[in-house]
Amino acid sequence: MRIPSYSRYITAHGNAGDAVIALALGPLLAAAEVREDAPVLYKPGGLAHYDFLLQPLRALPRDQRIIVLPNSIDGKVARELAKFPNLHLHCRGRRSLAIARRHGISCELTHDVAFSIDYTPWKREGKGVLRCFRLDRESATNHRPADNRDLSLDAVEAFTPENCTEVADRFIRAIADYAEVETDRLHVGIVAAMLGKKVRLYTGVDHKVREVYEFSLAGFPNVELLDASASHRGAAPKSVIIHQSHRKDRFPGVLRSALGNCQLQEALCPEWEASRENISVRGCSLSHLHALRHHGQDGKPILILEDDAEIIPAHYEEWLGIDQLPPDCGAVLLGGNVHGFKAAEAHPGWYEVYGTFWGSQAVVYNQPVLKGTDFLVNAYIYLASNQIGPAGNGTGLCYEYVLRKALQATGLKLYCRERHAFTTRAELESTRSGTTIPARHASLKLEG
């Protein structure tokens, strides 16, 4: 692409892949005229998934002339861009172009700027296979190779042409050391393709990787596009972790890295229910239901976790291997203490939970079935019709009770497996009691 003139360049924090983008921008900006009356240039890359990337844009006057450099967008980003009538967007693929046009945004197709770099100085044969899979919310796979090396996170900064050279050089040289690359990192894939490496590029949770491949990489004989489900552990189920952001002792970084396709949701805590007891009972219920309403709209099973959950890797592998849920399943407990259960004769390997259980730190909601029922309505009715707080009518307001009763009202069942995939971090203090949480059972007590 060519940039005739600009008034200033605005960027935001990014990873080492963004350093490569900034390196590519250097010659383009150097060749352009800097004028006060020229448009503002806004960072290339991707603007979806991370709200902080849009903050500098929101600070600009609505009538500002803006050129958004090659990007991939979703509907949420498009609604933000559409607020600026003098904005022109360069799209890295046809899906983003279609979204932009639907929102009335001036736009055109343009290749990612990383393709404009001359990679000749870095080219060499290389040895071995680089496996570089992302460990954040954009990961659509559960593939976590033992030798995974996420090069993109080696450096994070607000990269500009002035400060990017060292990081970009180190990033490109690291990729050049290998003969083959397996990745779901777009710019790892682009750099590897331009270096002539054999590339197996995996899709992410949205259209970004696929649209850039189809528009810019499909003609490369050394690049193969694979769906995330083609990895040996398959596509990651959509996951949401409920987290109180002020609780640094419960930050679920390890959990997020292990899952893929995972988002954080702030725990709900209305002011009138802000006592320690109500946060852990009413707040738990409201947080689960909110996550289900706002993240479970695609009609696929969704895993909702609380931030005290701890993954049991071997058991989680078993869970990932399950092809389908029982047809009468409304939800599955993947953690907790289950005291009332029986084997489901029609569904070998499954256990119906019919009595008391504690610990809703990991629940899979079977949305393909739930979406056609009044589960959410029932859950809110049970929640609203009980006394606030853990005392009173004996039923409590723990989410375990709400979940079981709401499922029963729909005619669906609550299931679990013999071996739970999650437990609770035993060193944490319970919000409800102020005492240390007892260790959860990792499996059912089936003997006897």
matplotlib code that plots the C-alpha trace (Angstrom):
import matplotlib.pyplot as plt

x = [0.0, 1.0, 0.5, 0.6, 0.5, -0.5, -0.6, 0.4, 0.5, -1.4, -0.6, -1.4, 0.3, 0.9, 3.2, 6.3, 4.2, 3.2, 6.9, 7.1, 4.1, 5.9, 9.0, 7.0, 5.5, 8.8, 9.5, 5.9, 5.8, 9.3, 8.0, 4.9, 4.5, 3.7, 1.0, -1.2, -4.3, -3.6, -5.5, -4.4, -3.1, -4.5, -2.6, -2.8, -3.2, -6.4, -8.8, -11.1, -11.0, -9.1, -11.0, -7.8, -6.9, -9.9, -9.3, -6.9, -9.5, -12.3, -10.3, -10.3, -12.8, -15.7, -15.0, -11.3, -10.0, -8.7, -7.1, -7.2, -4.3, -4.8, -7.0, -9.4, -12.6, -15.8, -19.2, -18.4, -15.3, -17.3, -19.9, -17.0, -15.5, -18.9, -19.0, -16.3, -17.8, -14.4, -12.7, -11.4, -10.6, -8.1, -9.3, -7.1, -9.8, -13.2, -15.1, -13.9, -14.7, -18.3, -18.7, -17.4, -19.7, -22.7, -21.9, -21.5, -17.7, -15.5, -13.2, -11.0, -9.0, -5.3, -2.7, -1.3, 1.7, 4.0, 4.0, 5.9, 9.1, 12.1, 12.9, 16.0, 18.6, 17.0, 16.5, 18.3, 17.5, 16.7, 16.2, 13.3, 9.7, 8.6, 5.4, 4.0, 0.4, -1.2, -2.4, -5.1, -8.7, -8.1, -6.9, -9.5, -7.6, -6.7, -3.4, -0.7, 2.5, 5.1, 7.6, 5.3, 7.1, 4.9, 7.4, 4.8, 4.8, 8.6, 8.0, 5.0, 5.1, 3.4, 5.6, 6.4, 8.9, 11.3, 11.4, 10.6, 13.8, 15.5, 12.4, 11.3, 14.8, 14.9, 11.4, 12.2, 15.6, 13.9, 11.5, 14.3, 16.1, 13.4, 12.6, 8.9, 6.3, 3.0, 1.1, -2.2, -0.3, -1.0, 2.3, 4.4, 2.7, 3.2, 6.9, 7.4, 5.7, 7.8, 11.0, 10.0, 9.3, 6.8, 3.9, 0.8, -1.4, -4.3, -7.5, -8.4, -11.8, -12.8, -12.2, -8.9, -6.5, -8.8, -9.5, -5.8, -4.9, -7.6, -6.7, -2.9, -1.5, -3.5, -1.1, 1.9, 2.7, 4.5, 1.5, -1.4, -4.4, -5.9, -9.0, -8.4, -10.3, -7.6, -5.1, -4.6, -6.7, -9.3, -11.1, -11.3, -14.8, -15.9, -15.0, -15.8, -14.0, -15.9, -13.3, -13.3, -10.6, -9.5, -8.7, -5.1, -4.8, -7.3, -6.1, -6.6, -3.7, -2.6, -6.2, -6.7, -3.4, -4.6, -8.0, -8.0, -11.0, -11.4, -12.7, -12.7, -16.0, -16.1, -18.1, -21.4, -22.0, -24.9, -24.3, -27.3, -25.9, -22.2, -21.7, -19.2, -21.9, -24.0, -21.1, -20.5, -24.2, -26.2, -23.2, -22.2, -25.7, -26.0, -22.5, -23.2, -26.5, -25.0, -22.2, -24.6, -26.8, -24.1, -21.5, -23.7, -25.6, -23.9, -25.8, -22.7, -21.9, -20.1, -17.9, -18.3, -15.6, -15.1, -11.7, -10.9, -11.0, -7.9, -7.6, -6.7, -4.9, -5.3, -9.0, -9.6, -8.0, -10.7, -13.4, -12.2, -12.5, -16.2, -18.1, -21.5, -23.6, -26.6, -29.7, -31.5, -28.5, -28.9, -25.6, -22.5, -20.6, -16.8, -15.9, -17.3, -18.5, -21.3, -23.2, -26.3, -25.8, -26.6, -25.2, -27.2, -27.9, -28.8, -25.6, -22.6, -19.9, -22.3, -23.8, -27.0, -26.8, -30.1, -29.2, -26.9, -23.7, -21.3, -19.0, -20.1, -16.6, -16.8, -20.1, -20.7, -24.0, -25.5, -26.7, -28.0, -30.6, -31.0, -31.7, -35.1, -36.2, -37.1, -34.0, -32.8, -36.4, -36.7, -33.3, -34.1, -37.4, -35.8, -33.2, -35.7, -38.2, -35.7, -34.6, -31.4, -28.5, -27.6, -30.0, -33.7, -35.7, -33.1, -32.7, -30.0, -29.3, -26.3, -26.1, -26.0, -29.6, -30.7, -29.0, -30.6, -34.1, -34.0, -33.0, -35.6, -38.3, -37.2, -37.3, -33.5, -30.9, -27.6, -24.8, -21.2, -18.4, -16.6, -13.5, -13.8, -11.7, -11.4, -10.9, -10.6, -7.4, -7.2, -5.0, -7.7, -9.9, -13.6, -15.5, -18.5, -17.0, -13.6, -12.0, -9.8, -11.7, -11.6, -10.1, -12.7, -13.1, -11.4, -13.7, -16.9, -16.8, -18.3, -17.1, -19.7]
y = [0.0, 3.7, 6.4, 9.9, 11.9, 11.8, 14.1, 11.5, 7.8, 6.3, 2.8, 0.7, -2.1, -5.2, -8.3, -9.1, -9.6, -6.0, -5.1, -6.7, -4.6, -1.5, -2.5, -2.8, 0.6, 2.4, 2.8, 3.6, 6.4, 7.7, 8.1, 10.0, 13.7, 14.8, 17.6, 18.9, 18.8, 15.2, 12.1, 10.4, 6.9, 4.2, 1.0, -2.0, -5.6, -6.6, -4.5, -7.2, -9.1, -6.5, -3.3, -1.3, -1.3, 1.0, 3.4, 5.8, 5.8, 6.8, 9.8, 11.3, 13.9, 12.4, 14.5, 13.6, 12.2, 8.8, 6.0, 2.6, 0.6, -3.1, -4.7, -7.5, -6.4, -7.9, -6.3, -4.7, -2.9, -1.9, -0.2, 1.8, 2.7, 3.7, 6.6, 8.4, 9.6, 10.6, 7.2, 4.9, 1.3, -1.0, -4.6, -7.6, -9.9, -10.2, -11.1, -7.8, -6.0, -7.3, -6.3, -2.8, -2.3, -3.4, -0.7, 2.0, 2.3, 3.5, 0.6, -1.4, -4.6, -4.3, -7.0, -7.0, -4.7, -7.5, -8.8, -5.7, -6.5, -7.8, -10.9, -11.8, -10.9, -13.4, -16.3, -19.6, -23.3, -23.9, -27.1, -28.8, -27.7, -24.5, -25.1, -21.7, -21.8, -18.9, -19.2, -16.6, -16.0, -16.1, -19.7, -22.0, -25.2, -27.2, -28.1, -27.3, -29.0, -29.8, -27.8, -24.9, -21.6, -18.6, -16.2, -13.4, -12.9, -12.6, -8.8, -6.6, -2.8, 0.0, -0.6, 2.2, 2.3, 4.0, 1.3, -1.9, -2.9, -5.0, -6.9, -7.5, -8.7, -11.1, -12.4, -13.0, -14.6, -17.0, -18.2, -18.4, -21.0, -23.6, -25.6, -26.0, -24.0, -25.0, -22.0, -20.2, -16.9, -14.9, -13.0, -16.0, -17.7, -14.7, -14.3, -18.1, -18.1, -15.2, -17.0, -20.0, -22.3, -25.1, -23.7, -25.3, -22.4, -23.1, -21.0, -19.1, -18.2, -15.8, -15.2, -13.3, -16.1, -17.6, -14.3, -13.3, -16.8, -16.7, -13.1, -13.2, -16.7, -19.1, -18.9, -19.9, -23.6, -23.8, -22.8, -25.1, -23.8, -26.1, -25.8, -25.7, -28.9, -30.7, -30.4, -33.6, -32.3, -30.7, -27.4, -25.8, -25.5, -22.0, -21.1, -18.2, -17.6, -15.6, -13.4, -10.6, -8.4, -7.1, -10.6, -10.9, -14.2, -15.7, -14.5, -17.5, -17.1, -20.7, -21.8, -19.5, -20.7, -24.3, -23.9, -21.8, -20.0, -18.5, -15.1, -13.4, -12.1, -9.8, -11.4, -9.7, -8.1, -5.6, -3.1, -4.3, -7.8, -6.9, -8.6, -11.4, -14.0, -12.7, -12.3, -16.0, -17.1, -14.5, -13.2, -16.7, -17.3, -14.0, -14.4, -17.9, -16.8, -13.6, -15.6, -18.0, -15.2, -13.2, -15.8, -18.8, -17.4, -19.4, -22.6, -24.6, -26.2, -23.6, -24.2, -21.7, -21.7, -19.8, -18.3, -20.8, -23.7, -25.7, -28.0, -31.7, -32.2, -36.0, -35.8, -32.8, -34.8, -37.4, -34.8, -33.4, -36.9, -37.0, -37.0, -35.9, -35.3, -37.4, -36.0, -35.2, -33.5, -29.8, -29.4, -31.3, -30.9, -31.0, -30.4, -30.3, -32.7, -34.9, -36.9, -38.0, -39.7, -42.8, -44.5, -43.6, -47.1, -45.7, -43.7, -45.7, -43.6, -40.9, -40.4, -38.5, -36.0, -36.2, -35.1, -32.7, -31.5, -28.7, -26.8, -25.2, -24.1, -25.9, -26.4, -27.2, -25.9, -27.9, -24.8, -26.7, -28.2, -25.4, -22.7, -24.2, -24.2, -21.8, -22.7, -19.1, -17.9, -20.7, -19.9, -16.2, -17.1, -19.4, -16.8, -14.0, -15.9, -16.8, -14.7, -12.7, -14.3, -17.8, -17.9, -18.3, -21.0, -23.7, -24.0, -21.3, -19.4, -21.3, -21.6, -25.4, -25.3, -22.8, -24.9, -28.2, -26.8, -24.8, -28.0, -30.1, -27.6, -28.0, -31.8, -31.9, -33.7, -32.7, -35.2, -35.8, -38.2, -40.5, -38.4, -34.6, -32.4, -29.6, -29.2, -26.1, -24.5, -25.6, -22.7, -20.1, -18.5, -19.0, -15.8, -17.3, -18.5, -16.7, -20.1, -22.2, -24.1, -27.8, -29.8, -30.9, -34.5, -35.2, -38.2, -39.8, -42.2, -45.2, -48.0, -49.8]
z = [0.0, -0.4, 2.2, 0.5, 3.7, 7.3, 10.4, 13.1, 13.7, 16.6, 18.0, 21.1, 23.0, 21.0, 20.9, 18.9, 15.8, 16.1, 16.1, 12.6, 11.5, 12.8, 10.9, 7.7, 8.4, 8.6, 4.9, 4.2, 6.7, 5.7, 2.1, 3.1, 3.7, 7.2, 7.2, 10.0, 7.7, 6.7, 8.1, 11.3, 10.8, 13.1, 13.9, 11.6, 12.9, 14.6, 16.7, 18.0, 21.3, 23.3, 24.2, 25.1, 21.4, 20.7, 23.5, 21.5, 18.7, 21.1, 22.2, 18.7, 17.6, 15.7, 12.6, 12.5, 9.2, 10.0, 8.0, 9.7, 8.3, 7.3, 9.9, 10.6, 12.3, 13.8, 14.3, 17.6, 16.1, 13.1, 15.3, 16.9, 13.5, 12.1, 14.6, 12.5, 9.2, 7.8, 8.5, 5.8, 6.6, 4.9, 5.4, 5.3, 4.0, 2.5, 5.7, 7.3, 4.1, 4.2, 7.8, 7.2, 4.2, 6.2, 8.7, 6.0, 6.5, 3.7, 3.0, 0.6, 0.5, 1.4, 2.2, 5.7, 5.8, 7.0, 3.4, 2.3, 4.1, 2.2, 4.2, 2.2, 4.9, 7.3, 5.0, 5.8, 5.8, 9.5, 11.4, 13.2, 13.8, 15.6, 17.4, 18.3, 19.7, 21.4, 25.0, 25.2, 24.3, 20.6, 20.7, 19.2, 20.0, 23.1, 21.4, 23.9, 22.7, 25.4, 23.3, 22.6, 22.2, 21.8, 20.2, 20.0, 23.7, 24.0, 23.9, 24.5, 23.8, 22.0, 18.9, 16.5, 13.6, 16.0, 18.7, 16.9, 15.1, 17.8, 18.7, 15.1, 14.1, 17.1, 16.2, 12.5, 13.3, 15.7, 13.1, 10.5, 12.7, 11.9, 8.8, 9.6, 11.6, 13.2, 14.5, 15.1, 15.4, 12.2, 12.0, 12.9, 9.9, 7.6, 8.5, 8.2, 4.8, 3.5, 4.7, 2.7, 5.6, 5.5, 7.4, 8.9, 9.9, 12.2, 12.4, 15.6, 17.2, 14.5, 10.7, 11.0, 10.1, 7.5, 5.7, 5.6, 4.3, 1.6, 0.5, 0.8, 1.5, -0.5, -3.4, -1.3, -2.0, 1.3, 3.4, 4.5, 6.3, 8.9, 11.1, 14.8, 15.1, 13.1, 16.0, 17.9, 20.8, 18.7, 18.9, 22.3, 23.8, 24.4, 28.0, 30.3, 33.6, 36.3, 38.1, 40.6, 39.1, 42.5, 43.7, 42.6, 44.6, 42.3, 38.9, 36.6, 34.3, 34.3, 33.8, 30.8, 29.2, 29.5, 27.9, 24.7, 23.4, 26.9, 28.1, 31.5, 32.8, 35.8, 38.7, 39.3, 42.6, 42.9, 45.7, 47.7, 47.8, 48.5, 51.8, 51.8, 52.1, 49.3, 46.9, 47.2, 46.9, 45.0, 43.1, 42.0, 40.6, 38.8, 37.4, 35.9, 34.4, 33.0, 31.4, 29.9, 28.5, 27.0, 25.8, 25.0, 22.1, 19.3, 20.2, 21.3, 24.7, 26.9, 29.8, 32.7, 35.4, 38.6, 39.3, 42.0, 39.6, 39.0, 36.0, 36.3, 33.0, 32.5, 33.4, 31.2, 28.3, 28.9, 28.8, 25.5, 24.0, 24.6, 21.2, 22.4, 25.5, 26.5, 24.7, 27.9, 29.4, 30.4, 32.1, 33.2, 36.4, 35.8, 39.4, 42.9, 45.6, 44.4, 47.1, 45.2, 41.9, 40.0, 36.9, 33.7, 32.3, 28.9, 28.7, 29.9, 31.5, 32.7, 36.1, 36.8, 39.7, 41.6, 45.1, 47.0, 45.4, 46.2, 44.0, 40.8, 39.9, 36.5, 34.7, 31.0, 29.8, 26.9, 25.0, 21.9, 24.2, 26.8, 24.2, 23.4, 27.1, 29.9, 31.9, 32.3, 33.2, 35.8, 37.2, 37.7, 39.2, 41.8, 42.5, 42.9, 45.1, 47.8, 50.7, 50.1, 52.0, 53.0, 56.0, 56.2, 54.4, 54.5, 50.7, 50.7, 47.6, 46.5, 42.8, 43.1, 44.3, 41.5, 38.8, 39.9, 40.3, 37.0, 35.1, 36.8, 35.7, 32.1, 32.3, 31.7, 33.8, 35.4, 34.7, 35.7, 34.9, 37.3, 37.2, 37.5, 35.2, 37.7, 41.4, 43.7, 44.7, 48.3, 49.5, 48.8, 51.4, 51.0, 50.5, 52.2, 55.4, 55.6, 56.1, 53.8, 51.2, 51.7, 48.9, 46.3, 45.3, 42.0, 41.4, 42.6, 45.5, 43.7, 45.9, 48.0]

ax = plt.figure().add_subplot(projection="3d")
ax.plot(x, y, z, "-o")
ax.set_aspect("equal")
plt.show()
